[in-house]
Amino acid sequence: MSMNNSKQMEKIPLSILDLAPILEGGTAEDAFRNTLDLAQHAEQWGYHRYWLAEHHNMPGIASAATSILISHVAQGTSTMRIGSGGIMLPNHAPLIIAEQFGTLASLYPNRIDLGLGRAPGTDQRTAYALRRGDLTNGDDFPEQLKELRSYFNPELAEGRLAVRAVPGEGLDIPIWLLGSSGFSARLAAEHGLPFAFASHFSPENTLPALDLYYNQFTPSQVLQEPYAMVVANVVAADTEEEANFLSSSLELQFLNLIRNTPSKLQPPVENIKELSSDYEKTILKKQFGSAIVGTADNVREQLQTFLSDTGASEMMIHSQIYNHKARLRSFEIVANAMQINR
């Protein structure tokens, strides 16, 4: 199996990854209001799924209680798939996640996705606070995944299950594996599961991981052929100048992460290059050299190139834009450029 370079953007689903950004001068309450507003617009514009990510101890990200926020968004929408991008499974007992997503799938039938990651989504000290000392490096993620899947489908368990997930057991909840390297790509291929790659913060690993997934994929009851989704940083605006200006908020966010001073999402600035050292510029270029920034035509061309390079079956858009109206406009431009509402 190799990458299919003939796919066209109009033929594949387009989805959204939302980190529920908390803005400088704003609150988590504002973030949740903006998230729901974006999701409702995205549904009208034809986006396929809307995922929220688990992060902890991050001043600028409000989606720590991911399952609760998924319910909030699902309740305020009606057709779009809502899910996790992802739940960081090492932070949780698999039974808890089976029950939470069993509840979500029972409240919103045939609309819930369960994307799983093996990173903590935070720093080591916060991971300790979450897990109370049961710290792992993610090596037991395959065992955790097996346990979680067996709660939904007891036939996957070795022997009779002593504990059952209620609600959860018997429900068909799509499980995705998320990754920024080859580990989850191999695991997704081994189990015949869909795979989502975090190209938005690990661009250099995108093609090697996808190549592993495509070439090692084993058909399963879930999928007969590989299904890969890639996540791209996209900032679209009506002019190139505005798009470049708006994108500086995303760069500032990562600049603060580099400096170990995570913060709320900052307003855009004109002089982002003047605010960073040469070393920081090098890291930013490595992280964001693949960011897609521009007008509709430019964004469409770059997304099509990205699709041709990756052979993905679906693409997910991530946009950290300070001004909510500008953020809405960015996703609207992308939707129109890709002709997804057809």
C-alpha positions in Angstrom: 0.0 0.0 0.0 1.4 3.4 -0.9 0.2 7.0 -0.8 -2.5 7.9 -3.3 -1.3 11.1 -4.9 -4.4 11.6 -7.1 -6.9 12.6 -4.5 -8.7 16.0 -4.9 -9.7 18.2 -2.0 -13.3 18.4 -3.1 -13.6 14.6 -2.8 -12.4 14.2 0.8 -14.0 15.2 4.1 -12.7 18.3 5.9 -12.8 18.6 9.7 -11.8 20.9 12.5 -9.4 20.5 15.5 -10.3 23.0 18.3 -8.1 23.6 21.4 -10.8 25.9 22.9 -8.3 28.8 23.1 -8.5 31.1 26.1 -7.7 34.6 24.9 -5.6 37.2 26.6 -8.2 39.3 28.4 -10.7 36.5 28.2 -11.9 33.5 30.3 -12.7 29.8 29.8 -16.4 30.8 29.7 -15.6 33.0 26.7 -13.6 30.1 25.1 -16.5 27.7 25.4 -19.0 30.2 23.9 -16.6 30.7 21.0 -16.1 26.9 20.6 -19.8 26.3 20.3 -20.3 29.2 17.9 -17.5 27.9 15.7 -18.9 24.4 15.8 -22.4 25.6 14.8 -21.0 27.6 11.9 -18.8 24.7 10.9 -21.8 22.4 10.7 -23.5 24.9 8.3 -20.4 25.2 6.2 -20.2 21.4 5.7 -17.3 20.4 8.0 -17.4 16.6 8.7 -16.2 16.3 12.3 -15.2 18.6 15.1 -12.6 17.3 17.6 -11.5 18.7 20.9 -8.1 18.0 22.6 -7.1 17.1 26.1 -4.5 19.4 27.6 -3.8 20.2 31.2 -2.1 23.0 33.1 -2.2 25.2 30.0 -3.4 28.8 30.6 -4.5 29.1 27.0 -6.4 25.9 26.5 -9.8 25.3 28.0 -10.5 21.7 26.9 -9.0 19.8 29.9 -12.4 18.2 30.7 -12.6 17.0 27.1 -15.6 14.6 27.5 -17.7 17.4 29.1 -16.9 19.8 26.3 -17.7 17.2 23.6 -21.1 16.9 25.2 -21.6 20.7 25.2 -20.7 20.9 21.5 -22.7 17.8 20.5 -25.8 19.2 22.2 -25.5 22.5 20.4 -25.1 20.8 16.9 -27.1 18.2 15.2 -25.3 16.4 12.3 -21.6 16.9 12.6 -19.5 14.2 14.2 -18.0 15.4 17.5 -15.0 13.7 19.2 -11.7 13.8 20.9 -8.4 14.7 19.2 -7.6 13.3 21.6 -8.1 11.7 24.9 -4.7 11.0 26.4 -5.3 7.5 27.5 -2.4 7.1 30.0 -4.1 9.8 32.1 -7.2 7.7 32.7 -8.3 4.2 33.6 -9.7 2.7 30.4 -12.9 1.8 32.1 -13.6 5.5 32.9 -13.1 6.4 29.2 -15.4 3.5 28.1 -18.1 4.8 30.4 -17.7 8.4 29.4 -17.8 7.7 25.7 -20.5 5.1 26.2 -22.5 7.9 27.8 -21.7 10.3 25.0 -22.6 7.8 22.3 -25.9 7.0 24.1 -26.7 10.7 24.3 -25.7 11.5 20.7 -26.0 8.2 18.7 -23.8 7.8 15.7 -22.0 11.1 16.2 -19.2 10.5 18.6 -15.5 9.7 17.8 -12.9 8.5 20.3 -9.5 9.6 19.3 -6.7 8.4 21.6 -3.2 9.6 22.2 -0.4 8.2 24.4 1.3 11.4 25.5 0.3 13.1 28.7 -0.8 16.3 27.1 1.0 18.2 29.8 4.3 18.3 31.9 5.5 15.6 34.2 4.5 17.3 37.4 0.9 17.7 36.1 0.9 14.1 34.8 1.8 13.1 38.4 -1.1 15.1 39.7 -3.4 13.4 37.2 -2.2 9.9 37.8 -1.2 10.0 41.4 2.2 8.5 40.8 1.3 5.9 38.2 3.6 7.5 35.7 4.5 5.6 32.5 6.3 6.5 29.3 3.4 5.3 27.1 4.9 1.9 26.5 1.8 0.2 28.0 -0.5 2.1 25.6 -1.1 -1.0 23.5 -2.4 -2.9 26.7 -4.5 0.1 27.6 -6.0 0.2 24.1 -6.7 -3.5 24.2 -8.5 -3.2 27.6 -10.5 -0.2 26.4 -11.6 -1.9 23.2 -12.7 -5.0 25.2 -15.1 -2.9 27.3 -16.9 -1.9 24.1 -16.6 -5.4 22.5 -16.2 -8.2 25.1 -15.3 -10.6 22.2 -11.9 -8.9 22.1 -11.2 -9.8 25.7 -9.1 -12.8 26.7 -11.6 -14.7 28.8 -14.8 -13.4 30.5 -14.8 -9.8 31.5 -15.1 -9.4 35.3 -16.0 -5.7 34.9 -18.4 -4.3 32.3 -18.7 -0.7 31.0 -22.3 0.5 31.4 -23.0 2.4 29.3 -20.4 1.4 26.7 -20.6 -2.3 26.1 -22.0 -3.2 22.7 -21.8 0.3 21.3 -20.0 0.9 18.0 -17.8 3.9 18.8 -15.1 4.6 16.2 -11.7 4.5 17.8 -8.9 6.5 16.2 -5.2 6.4 17.1 -3.4 9.8 17.1 0.3 10.3 16.8 3.2 12.6 16.1 5.7 9.8 15.4 5.7 6.2 14.2 4.6 4.4 17.4 0.8 4.9 17.0 1.1 4.6 13.2 2.4 1.0 13.7 -0.2 0.3 16.3 -3.1 1.6 14.2 -1.8 -0.4 11.2 -1.5 -3.6 13.3 -5.1 -3.3 14.6 -6.6 -2.0 11.3 -7.8 1.3 12.9 -8.0 4.8 11.4 -5.0 7.0 12.1 -4.7 10.7 12.6 -1.3 12.4 12.4 -0.5 15.6 14.2 1.2 17.4 11.2 0.4 20.7 12.8 3.2 20.3 15.4 5.3 17.5 14.0 5.5 18.2 10.3 8.9 16.5 9.7 7.5 13.1 10.9 4.4 13.2 8.8 5.4 11.3 5.7 7.5 8.6 7.5 4.7 7.9 9.9 2.1 7.7 7.1 4.4 5.5 5.1 4.6 3.1 8.1 0.8 3.1 8.5 0.1 2.5 4.8 2.7 -0.2 4.3 2.0 -2.1 7.6 -1.8 -1.9 7.5 -3.7 -5.1 8.3 -7.4 -5.2 7.3 -9.8 -5.6 10.2 -13.5 -5.7 11.0 -13.2 -1.9 11.4 -11.4 -1.1 8.1 -10.6 -3.0 5.0 -8.2 -0.3 3.8 -6.1 2.3 5.6 -7.8 5.6 6.5 -5.5 8.4 7.5 -6.3 11.9 8.5 -3.7 14.7 8.7 -3.9 17.9 10.7 -2.7 21.2 9.2 -2.2 24.7 10.7 -4.3 27.0 8.5 -4.9 30.8 8.7 -7.0 32.2 5.9 -8.0 35.8 5.3 -9.2 38.0 2.5 -5.7 39.5 2.0 -2.2 38.0 2.3 -1.3 40.8 4.7 -4.1 40.1 7.1 -3.5 36.3 7.0 0.2 36.8 7.9 -0.7 39.3 10.7 -3.3 36.9 12.2 -0.9 33.9 12.1 1.4 35.7 14.5 -0.8 34.7 17.4 -0.1 31.0 16.7 3.6 31.7 16.5 3.5 33.6 19.7 1.8 30.7 21.4 4.7 28.3 20.4 7.3 30.9 21.2 6.0 31.0 24.7 6.1 27.2 24.8 9.7 27.2 23.7 10.5 29.6 26.5 8.5 27.4 29.0 6.2 30.4 29.7 2.8 29.1 28.3 0.2 31.8 28.2 -3.2 32.7 27.0 -3.6 33.2 23.2 -2.0 36.6 22.5 -3.3 39.3 20.1 -1.4 39.3 16.7 1.7 41.5 16.3 3.4 43.1 13.4 6.9 42.4 14.5 7.0 38.7 15.4 10.5 38.3 14.0 11.8 41.0 16.2 10.5 39.3 19.3 12.5 36.0 18.8 16.2 35.1 18.9 17.9 33.3 16.0 17.6 30.0 17.9 13.9 30.6 18.4 13.4 31.6 14.8 15.0 28.2 13.7 12.6 26.2 15.9 9.6 28.3 14.8 10.5 27.7 11.1 10.8 24.0 11.8 7.4 23.9 13.5 5.6 26.3 11.2 7.4 26.2 7.9 4.5 24.0 6.8 1.7 26.2 8.1 -0.7 27.3 5.4 -1.3 31.0 5.5 -2.9 33.2 2.9 -6.0 33.9 0.8 -8.5 31.4 -0.6 -6.5 30.6 -3.7 -3.2 30.2 -1.9 -4.8 28.1 0.9 -6.5 25.8 -1.7 -3.3 25.3 -3.6 -1.2 24.5 -0.5 -3.9 22.1 0.9 -4.1 20.3 -2.4 -0.3 19.9 -2.4 -0.4 18.6 1.2 -3.1 16.1 0.2 -1.1 14.9 -2.8 2.0 14.5 -0.7 0.2 12.5 2.1 -2.5 10.6 0.2 -4.7 11.3 3.2 -8.4 10.2 3.3 -9.4 13.2 5.3 -7.9 16.5 6.4 -8.4 18.4 9.7 -7.8 22.1 10.1 -6.4 23.7 13.2 -6.4 27.5 13.5 -5.3 29.6 16.5 -6.6 33.0 15.7 -7.1 35.7 18.4 -10.1 37.5 17.0 -13.2 35.3 17.0 -14.8 36.8 13.9 -11.5 36.5 12.0 -11.3 32.9 13.1 -14.8 32.2 11.8 -13.9 33.9 8.6 -10.8 31.8 8.2 -12.8 28.5 8.4 -15.5 29.9 6.1 -12.8 30.8 3.5 -11.4 27.3 3.7 -14.8 25.7 3.4 -15.7 27.8 0.3 -12.3 27.2 -1.2 -12.6 23.5 -0.8 -16.2 23.5 -1.9 -17.2 21.2 1.0 -20.7 22.5 1.4 -22.0 21.0 -1.8 
